[in-house]
Amino acid sequence: MAEPPSPDPEREDLSQTPAGNPEGGSKDRIIQLFLEDPGRIRLSPTVEQERKAALYDLLEENRFALKGPFQGPYVLHLAGEGELLNFTVCDRMDLQLTRFSLPLGTLRSIIKDYFLICEGYFNAIKTLTPSRIEAIDMGRRGLHNEGAQLLRERLAEKVEIDKNTARRLFTLICVLHIRR
């Protein structure tokens, strides 16, 4: 039987369960999530709010159906290690069921572009007209959707996730890429 991952002071427990999420419901779901990143920095208030919203929404409603003989609900550990994004999927007692990696090469350019457009969006809020801000936001959302769809495609052999789950995971993956 697999051992649970060892406690790590550099891993962030994102396990707040939203009040609207009953313990019952679908077993094909994430019930707890850990972001593991030793290079994590203090996030700006705006980015921190985006992270919290993505986490809350993810835990409130998600579809995460692991391929193979596994049954959820699941505890997910996400860790960025160099050119890989590691997914360690555990059972509700945090005992490892499986682990797989996603090469970040194809996602990296979308993440970079997403950061650039977000920076432009947050700057635009301060100075531009509402119609210009809306146009930039539409581009930001389109790029976010593109990243989420690519994530779904790259994970399809290992896990089935819905569009909203992919969007929220993409946001959290972007947070893992913020460096000093």
Secondary structure, DSSP 8 states (H G I E B T S, - for coil): --------TTEEE-----TT--S-S-SSSEEEEEEE-TT-----HHHHHHHHHHHHHHHHS--EEESSS--S-EEEEEEEETTEEEEEEE-TT--EEEEEEEE-HHHHHHHHHHHHHHHHHHHHHHHS-HHHHHHHHHHHHHHHHHHHHHHHHHHTTTEEE-HHHHHHHHHHHHHHT---
